[in-house]
């Protein structure tokens, strides 16, 4: 007889079944809520862009940065909803003093609601950008927010190291591991895949990667990675290096893709797009972050802490006199003295300086090479190569052996 509604389920596995059912229900609810939010955001975006002034403001911003334009447009729509204003043009039509008062009161409400001072400041900057686009002569009172430069939501975030760092980098799919290793090499997600997924890190951006009779392999150590201007946050090209373990991980990943039949060229993405994305070879920067985050969420860690960890490890090496400060700044993609020399000399450094940078990175490698055991990675790579090259009969026998072993456990 079926159990009555609300009665306790009995029997072996009942608790597991209930737990799985509850998880599936929760996941379904989250998916539905996310779909509703996306639909609402798209509707708000379309409504805003139907207004000529909003569209021209958006396009002016987009010419410089697509992500900045999209974020500003989204925040403008939310601001109007929170202020109870039907159109952004309605806000711009008000008197300067009235607008200053409205924005000041709204800033106070956001702070009282617990929003970070930095976020409140960005909303105010967005509003000023929109209002000055409508009226360049608008004279608004300055609104200063205390602690706007302090990332209060991240003050207690701890940089992972040691065993925790190794576990973070070793978890997840091969693609997720490659992404996390690249972020832990100092590269931003936007350097792996652009905001709209139209560009990204290419095999041609790995100048030390060569084709050998046994597959792709790096010919020099440490292995260079070039970040083109289109992928750089500063808009200027720079380069950094991979540790031996990360280089091994990436070549294993690329060789697995080649063994599965993918034709790799200099224009092929280092990290391929998701299956089913017709016409898109690269991942978007959001997809890069999500892929990494999925394998880190059990520890409640953001992918960006891996970049911070790399910077911290280089800082330790710098403190011990193993690398110069300017090298660390350049490898992190920040502006500095070497960046100026690099760009003014047509992205070429004197061979002596390049050799010194390689040597310095090798000196620092013991501080940052803690995530993967090289021998284990080589064994895994060899096993995967044999599996992908096996015929159907051999794969069938292997599957039967694994099934028999699982039943005995």
MIKEKOL-139250 format. One record per residue (C-alpha): residue number from 1; x negated, y negated, z negated. Coordinates in steps of 0.2 Angstrom, whole numbers. Example, Ala and Ser with C-alpha at 12.3 -4.5 7.8 and 13.67 -1.06 7.14 Angstrom:
2
[r 1,[-62,22,-39]]
[r 2,[-68,5,-36]]
//
This chain:
409
[r 1,[0,0,0]]
[r 2,[-7,-17,4]]
[r 3,[-13,-27,-11]]
[r 4,[-1,-41,-16]]
[r 5,[-5,-59,-13]]
[r 6,[-17,-65,-26]]
[r 7,[-21,-48,-33]]
[r 8,[-39,-42,-35]]
[r 9,[-46,-32,-21]]
[r 10,[-53,-16,-26]]
[r 11,[-65,-3,-19]]
[r 12,[-83,-3,-13]]
[r 13,[-88,-17,-2]]
[r 14,[-72,-27,-7]]
[r 15,[-83,-41,-14]]
[r 16,[-94,-42,1]]
[r 17,[-79,-42,13]]
[r 18,[-71,-56,3]]
[r 19,[-87,-66,3]]
[r 20,[-89,-64,22]]
[r 21,[-71,-69,25]]
[r 22,[-73,-84,14]]
[r 23,[-89,-89,23]]
[r 24,[-81,-87,40]]
[r 25,[-66,-97,34]]
[r 26,[-78,-111,28]]
[r 27,[-88,-111,44]]
[r 28,[-72,-112,54]]
[r 29,[-66,-127,44]]
[r 30,[-83,-136,46]]
[r 31,[-83,-133,65]]
[r 32,[-66,-140,67]]
[r 33,[-70,-155,56]]
[r 34,[-85,-158,67]]
[r 35,[-75,-156,83]]
[r 36,[-63,-169,76]]
[r 37,[-77,-181,71]]
[r 38,[-85,-180,89]]
[r 39,[-68,-183,97]]
[r 40,[-65,-198,87]]
[r 41,[-82,-205,90]]
[r 42,[-80,-202,109]]
[r 43,[-63,-211,109]]
[r 44,[-70,-226,99]]
[r 45,[-85,-227,111]]
[r 46,[-74,-227,126]]
[r 47,[-63,-240,119]]
[r 48,[-77,-252,114]]
[r 49,[-86,-250,131]]
[r 50,[-70,-255,140]]
[r 51,[-73,-273,134]]
[r 52,[-84,-282,146]]
[r 53,[-94,-292,132]]
[r 54,[-97,-276,122]]
[r 55,[-103,-267,138]]
[r 56,[-115,-280,143]]
[r 57,[-122,-281,125]]
[r 58,[-124,-262,125]]
[r 59,[-132,-261,142]]
[r 60,[-144,-275,137]]
[r 61,[-150,-265,122]]
[r 62,[-150,-248,132]]
[r 63,[-163,-255,144]]
[r 64,[-175,-255,130]]
[r 65,[-169,-240,120]]
[r 66,[-155,-228,123]]
[r 67,[-154,-222,105]]
[r 68,[-154,-239,98]]
[r 69,[-140,-244,109]]
[r 70,[-130,-229,105]]
[r 71,[-133,-231,86]]
[r 72,[-128,-250,87]]
[r 73,[-112,-246,97]]
[r 74,[-107,-233,84]]
[r 75,[-110,-245,70]]
[r 76,[-101,-259,78]]
[r 77,[-85,-248,80]]
[r 78,[-86,-242,62]]
[r 79,[-88,-260,56]]
[r 80,[-73,-266,65]]
[r 81,[-63,-252,58]]
[r 82,[-69,-255,40]]
[r 83,[-65,-274,42]]
[r 84,[-48,-270,49]]
[r 85,[-52,-279,65]]
[r 86,[-45,-273,82]]
[r 87,[-59,-279,93]]
[r 88,[-77,-285,90]]
[r 89,[-73,-300,101]]
[r 90,[-61,-305,87]]
[r 91,[-75,-306,74]]
[r 92,[-86,-316,86]]
[r 93,[-72,-329,89]]
[r 94,[-72,-334,70]]
[r 95,[-81,-349,62]]
[r 96,[-99,-347,57]]
[r 97,[-95,-349,38]]
[r 98,[-81,-337,39]]
[r 99,[-92,-324,48]]
[r 100,[-105,-326,35]]
[r 101,[-93,-323,21]]
[r 102,[-85,-308,29]]
[r 103,[-102,-300,32]]
[r 104,[-108,-304,14]]
[r 105,[-93,-297,6]]
[r 106,[-94,-281,17]]
[r 107,[-113,-279,12]]
[r 108,[-107,-280,-6]]
[r 109,[-94,-267,-4]]
[r 110,[-106,-255,5]]
[r 111,[-119,-257,-9]]
[r 112,[-106,-254,-22]]
[r 113,[-100,-238,-12]]
[r 114,[-118,-231,-14]]
[r 115,[-125,-235,3]]
[r 116,[-144,-237,4]]
[r 117,[-150,-255,5]]
[r 118,[-160,-251,21]]
[r 119,[-144,-244,29]]
[r 120,[-134,-260,24]]
[r 121,[-148,-271,32]]
[r 122,[-147,-261,48]]
[r 123,[-128,-264,49]]
[r 124,[-131,-283,46]]
[r 125,[-144,-283,60]]
[r 126,[-133,-275,72]]
[r 127,[-119,-287,68]]
[r 128,[-130,-302,70]]
[r 129,[-136,-295,87]]
[r 130,[-118,-293,93]]
[r 131,[-113,-310,87]]
[r 132,[-128,-319,95]]
[r 133,[-125,-310,111]]
[r 134,[-107,-318,111]]
[r 135,[-113,-335,105]]
[r 136,[-132,-339,105]]
[r 137,[-129,-355,95]]
[r 138,[-120,-346,81]]
[r 139,[-127,-352,64]]
[r 140,[-126,-338,51]]
[r 141,[-131,-339,33]]
[r 142,[-146,-328,30]]
[r 143,[-141,-312,20]]
[r 144,[-155,-304,11]]
[r 145,[-153,-286,3]]
[r 146,[-164,-281,-12]]
[r 147,[-175,-266,-9]]
[r 148,[-171,-265,9]]
[r 149,[-189,-259,13]]
[r 150,[-188,-245,0]]
[r 151,[-181,-228,7]]
[r 152,[-172,-225,-9]]
[r 153,[-164,-209,-3]]
[r 154,[-181,-201,0]]
[r 155,[-190,-207,-15]]
[r 156,[-190,-190,-24]]
[r 157,[-194,-180,-8]]
[r 158,[-209,-169,-11]]
[r 159,[-221,-165,3]]
[r 160,[-222,-146,5]]
[r 161,[-239,-137,3]]
[r 162,[-247,-121,1]]
[r 163,[-235,-106,0]]
[r 164,[-220,-116,2]]
[r 165,[-227,-124,18]]
[r 166,[-231,-107,25]]
[r 167,[-214,-100,22]]
[r 168,[-206,-115,30]]
[r 169,[-216,-113,46]]
[r 170,[-215,-94,47]]
[r 171,[-196,-93,46]]
[r 172,[-183,-94,60]]
[r 173,[-184,-90,79]]
[r 174,[-200,-91,89]]
[r 175,[-193,-107,97]]
[r 176,[-190,-114,79]]
[r 177,[-207,-109,74]]
[r 178,[-215,-118,89]]
[r 179,[-205,-133,86]]
[r 180,[-210,-134,67]]
[r 181,[-228,-131,71]]
[r 182,[-228,-146,83]]
[r 183,[-219,-157,70]]
[r 184,[-232,-151,58]]
[r 185,[-246,-156,70]]
[r 186,[-240,-174,68]]
[r 187,[-228,-175,83]]
[r 188,[-210,-183,82]]
[r 189,[-195,-173,88]]
[r 190,[-193,-186,102]]
[r 191,[-210,-181,109]]
[r 192,[-204,-163,110]]
[r 193,[-188,-167,119]]
[r 194,[-182,-185,123]]
[r 195,[-166,-192,116]]
[r 196,[-155,-187,132]]
[r 197,[-165,-172,136]]
[r 198,[-171,-178,152]]
[r 199,[-190,-177,148]]
[r 200,[-200,-168,135]]
[r 201,[-217,-160,131]]
[r 202,[-223,-151,147]]
[r 203,[-236,-137,149]]
[r 204,[-246,-150,159]]
[r 205,[-247,-160,143]]
[r 206,[-258,-147,136]]
[r 207,[-274,-150,146]]
[r 208,[-284,-136,138]]
[r 209,[-271,-122,142]]
[r 210,[-277,-111,156]]
[r 211,[-270,-96,165]]
[r 212,[-281,-80,163]]
[r 213,[-279,-62,169]]
[r 214,[-270,-58,152]]
[r 215,[-259,-73,151]]
[r 216,[-260,-91,146]]
[r 217,[-274,-96,133]]
[r 218,[-282,-112,127]]
[r 219,[-300,-114,133]]
[r 220,[-306,-126,120]]
[r 221,[-304,-128,101]]
[r 222,[-296,-138,94]]
[r 223,[-283,-138,108]]
[r 224,[-277,-156,114]]
[r 225,[-259,-161,116]]
[r 226,[-256,-177,126]]
[r 227,[-240,-187,122]]
[r 228,[-235,-198,137]]
[r 229,[-229,-216,135]]
[r 230,[-211,-210,140]]
[r 231,[-211,-199,124]]
[r 232,[-221,-210,112]]
[r 233,[-211,-220,100]]
[r 234,[-223,-235,102]]
[r 235,[-222,-233,121]]
[r 236,[-241,-230,123]]
[r 237,[-249,-214,127]]
[r 238,[-260,-205,114]]
[r 239,[-266,-187,110]]
[r 240,[-269,-176,95]]
[r 241,[-275,-158,93]]
[r 242,[-268,-141,88]]
[r 243,[-275,-130,74]]
[r 244,[-281,-112,80]]
[r 245,[-265,-104,72]]
[r 246,[-253,-116,81]]
[r 247,[-262,-114,97]]
[r 248,[-260,-95,95]]
[r 249,[-242,-97,91]]
[r 250,[-238,-108,106]]
[r 251,[-247,-97,119]]
[r 252,[-238,-81,112]]
[r 253,[-221,-90,114]]
[r 254,[-226,-96,132]]
[r 255,[-232,-78,137]]
[r 256,[-216,-70,130]]
[r 257,[-206,-82,141]]
[r 258,[-217,-78,156]]
[r 259,[-215,-59,152]]
[r 260,[-196,-61,153]]
[r 261,[-198,-67,171]]
[r 262,[-198,-86,168]]
[r 263,[-210,-95,181]]
[r 264,[-220,-107,171]]
[r 265,[-228,-122,180]]
[r 266,[-236,-138,174]]
[r 267,[-219,-146,174]]
[r 268,[-211,-133,163]]
[r 269,[-206,-138,146]]
[r 270,[-216,-131,131]]
[r 271,[-200,-129,122]]
[r 272,[-186,-124,134]]
[r 273,[-168,-130,133]]
[r 274,[-154,-120,126]]
[r 275,[-146,-106,138]]
[r 276,[-131,-113,147]]
[r 277,[-137,-131,148]]
[r 278,[-136,-131,167]]
[r 279,[-148,-144,175]]
[r 280,[-156,-148,158]]
[r 281,[-173,-140,156]]
[r 282,[-178,-150,140]]
[r 283,[-170,-150,123]]
[r 284,[-163,-167,116]]
[r 285,[-172,-174,101]]
[r 286,[-156,-170,91]]
[r 287,[-157,-152,97]]
[r 288,[-175,-151,92]]
[r 289,[-171,-157,74]]
[r 290,[-156,-145,73]]
[r 291,[-166,-130,79]]
[r 292,[-179,-134,65]]
[r 293,[-167,-138,52]]
[r 294,[-157,-122,54]]
[r 295,[-172,-112,48]]
[r 296,[-176,-124,34]]
[r 297,[-158,-128,27]]
[r 298,[-159,-114,14]]
[r 299,[-173,-124,5]]
[r 300,[-164,-140,8]]
[r 301,[-179,-148,18]]
[r 302,[-179,-160,32]]
[r 303,[-189,-156,47]]
[r 304,[-198,-173,46]]
[r 305,[-207,-167,30]]
[r 306,[-218,-156,41]]
[r 307,[-224,-172,49]]
[r 308,[-227,-180,32]]
[r 309,[-236,-164,27]]
[r 310,[-248,-165,41]]
[r 311,[-252,-184,38]]
[r 312,[-255,-180,19]]
[r 313,[-267,-166,24]]
[r 314,[-276,-177,35]]
[r 315,[-277,-190,21]]
[r 316,[-285,-177,10]]
[r 317,[-298,-174,23]]
[r 318,[-301,-193,25]]
[r 319,[-303,-195,6]]
[r 320,[-317,-182,7]]
[r 321,[-325,-191,21]]
[r 322,[-322,-177,34]]
[r 323,[-313,-189,46]]
[r 324,[-312,-208,49]]
[r 325,[-297,-217,45]]
[r 326,[-295,-223,63]]
[r 327,[-294,-205,69]]
[r 328,[-280,-201,57]]
[r 329,[-270,-216,63]]
[r 330,[-272,-212,81]]
[r 331,[-267,-193,79]]
[r 332,[-251,-199,70]]
[r 333,[-246,-209,85]]
[r 334,[-248,-226,76]]
[r 335,[-256,-242,83]]
[r 336,[-274,-244,78]]
[r 337,[-291,-249,85]]
[r 338,[-294,-233,94]]
[r 339,[-277,-234,102]]
[r 340,[-282,-251,109]]
[r 341,[-298,-244,116]]
[r 342,[-289,-229,124]]
[r 343,[-275,-239,133]]
[r 344,[-287,-253,139]]
[r 345,[-299,-240,146]]
[r 346,[-285,-232,157]]
[r 347,[-282,-219,144]]
[r 348,[-299,-212,144]]
[r 349,[-311,-212,129]]
[r 350,[-330,-211,130]]
[r 351,[-335,-192,130]]
[r 352,[-345,-195,115]]
[r 353,[-331,-202,105]]
[r 354,[-319,-188,112]]
[r 355,[-332,-175,106]]
[r 356,[-333,-183,89]]
[r 357,[-314,-183,87]]
[r 358,[-314,-164,91]]
[r 359,[-328,-161,79]]
[r 360,[-319,-171,66]]
[r 361,[-302,-162,68]]
[r 362,[-312,-145,66]]
[r 363,[-319,-152,50]]
[r 364,[-301,-156,44]]
[r 365,[-294,-139,50]]
[r 366,[-296,-130,34]]
[r 367,[-285,-143,25]]
[r 368,[-271,-140,38]]
[r 369,[-273,-122,44]]
[r 370,[-263,-114,30]]
[r 371,[-247,-109,39]]
[r 372,[-250,-93,49]]
[r 373,[-262,-79,48]]
[r 374,[-271,-78,65]]
[r 375,[-273,-59,65]]
[r 376,[-254,-56,61]]
[r 377,[-249,-68,75]]
[r 378,[-261,-59,87]]
[r 379,[-253,-42,83]]
[r 380,[-236,-49,84]]
[r 381,[-240,-56,101]]
[r 382,[-247,-40,107]]
[r 383,[-232,-30,101]]
[r 384,[-220,-42,110]]
[r 385,[-230,-41,126]]
[r 386,[-229,-22,126]]
[r 387,[-210,-23,122]]
[r 388,[-206,-35,136]]
[r 389,[-216,-25,149]]
[r 390,[-208,-8,144]]
[r 391,[-196,1,155]]
[r 392,[-178,5,151]]
[r 393,[-182,23,146]]
[r 394,[-196,17,134]]
[r 395,[-184,4,126]]
[r 396,[-171,17,124]]
[r 397,[-182,28,114]]
[r 398,[-188,14,104]]
[r 399,[-170,8,100]]
[r 400,[-166,26,94]]
[r 401,[-181,27,83]]
[r 402,[-177,11,75]]
[r 403,[-158,17,73]]
[r 404,[-164,33,65]]
[r 405,[-176,24,53]]
[r 406,[-162,12,48]]
[r 407,[-150,26,43]]
[r 408,[-163,33,32]]
[r 409,[-165,17,22]]
//
